[in-house]
Amino acid sequence: MSDAQRWVLPSVRTMGELTDLVCAPLIDRRVGKEWWIAAGLALAGTIVGAIAIGYSLLRGVGSWGNNTMVVWGFPIANYVWWIGIGNAGTLISSLLLLTRQKWRASINRFAEAMTLFAVSMAGIFPIIHLGRFMYFYWLAPYPSTMGTWPQWRSALVWDFWAIVSYLLFSILFFYVGLLPDLATLRDRPGSEARRRIYGAFALGWQGSARQWAAHGTTHRMMAAIAVPLVCSVHSIVGLDFAASLMPGWAESIFPPYFVVGALFSGFAVVVLLAAVIRRAFGFQAIIRPAHFDVMAKVILAASIVMTISYATEWYQAWWSGEAAETRAVAFEFTGPYAWLYWLMLLGNCIAPQLLWSPRARASLPVLCAVSVGILVGMWLERILIILVTLSRGYQVSSWWIYAPTIVDFLILFGTLCAFCLLMLLFARIVPLVSIHETRELVAEAAK
């Protein structure tokens, strides 16, 4: 069996059959009731989240669980969690392109879309966390006669540039990879209006040898830029914590630890999306068990790195001999948040070890359950990084336990629903699988 045959079933024998399969959800099929139900529920949840955001902006940040000591709370934890998921999509796609992994063709499109939507969700939280959200543009160095430039030592300024630069680059990277498929949709029979819209976005693509050569060079060059960009962006998020002097935060391990955490949670979301898309759109021929097997191996490797990172944190606290550091670690295991910390270790460190077994990797329910556990565990990690340190700082008189409110949970729930809604809309507008890349696999498998 050739490498290409491993990723495409023989039921798809020609490039025409592959094109029909991928384009069918966009052109030939009516929207089923399952899509409408899912979209309706996602829209309702998004509205609930928007109402919660509006309420918190009207009533102030006092409607959240943040208090005098724990000044970050859910908004920053949610931001770090979403930006981690968002960073992973482009990182996965670009790394697989640079290493010429053929299985990339079936997952890169929705992984890159995941990036755009997750980063959009992440961008909401730093803005609402400002309190006076209408002044968010103060984070940018806009021309001012009074010379009111932003405070460059502020983590908020770092986050602003991280989100904006990464989002703009991800849009360009996504669009460049999409150009040939837009031309394919333009040339499909159907509504004239639809063909004109796709044609406008295809930018005159004709598929000439010169265009393909320029496209391949540009795409690989952008992938080479994407890898260090993603690492730097999420390192900046890690430095939001590591650049401080707080116990549990002033650690040089945070930047690489955050990058691996992003890859870890991102692959978990890709597994879940692949499972849903495979079943909902009948893509069993191009999203095969072999894809889930290789993604499970990546998740397992990332879990091992995350476990080592946690152990390194514990060791560094013990080795330093600093009372505040050792107290923070003890507080993680025995304090009021201890049950959350143990649940985090279960999701991030223990459950993924099931994937050592080939049978577990071959079981889609097991793999999806592990992926959900990872996402919960990674969210708990983000919130506990904040709560443990801010609840147990250097001064005993400043110790204060955090308790979230219903508004905190509704805002998080709203962004989850908004993400799902955007993915549902995306599935009706753009091919969920890269047509031109999977065509190459079909042509190679047919040889």
SULDAFEN-V316089 format. One record per run of one state. SS is the DSSP state (2 for helix, 1 for strand, 0 for the rest). FROM is the first residue (numbers start at 1). LEN is the number of residues. If there is no record, write none. Layout:
ss: [SS & SS]
from: [FROM & FROM]
len: [LEN & LEN]
This chain:
ss: [0 & 2 & 0 & 2 & 0 & 2 & 0 & 2 & 0 & 2 & 0 & 2 & 0 & 2 & 0 & 2 & 0 & 2 & 0 & 2 & 0 & 2 & 0 & 2 & 0 & 2 & 0 & 2 & 0 & 2 & 0 & 2 & 0 & 2 & 0 & 2 & 0 & 2 & 0 & 2 & 0]
from: [1 & 3 & 8 & 15 & 28 & 33 & 60 & 61 & 64 & 74 & 99 & 102 & 107 & 108 & 130 & 133 & 140 & 155 & 187 & 192 & 203 & 209 & 243 & 254 & 282 & 289 & 321 & 323 & 335 & 338 & 357 & 358 & 363 & 364 & 392 & 396 & 399 & 406 & 428 & 435 & 446]
len: [2 & 5 & 7 & 13 & 5 & 27 & 1 & 3 & 10 & 25 & 3 & 5 & 1 & 22 & 3 & 7 & 15 & 32 & 5 & 11 & 6 & 34 & 11 & 28 & 7 & 32 & 2 & 12 & 3 & 19 & 1 & 5 & 1 & 28 & 4 & 3 & 7 & 22 & 7 & 11 & 2]
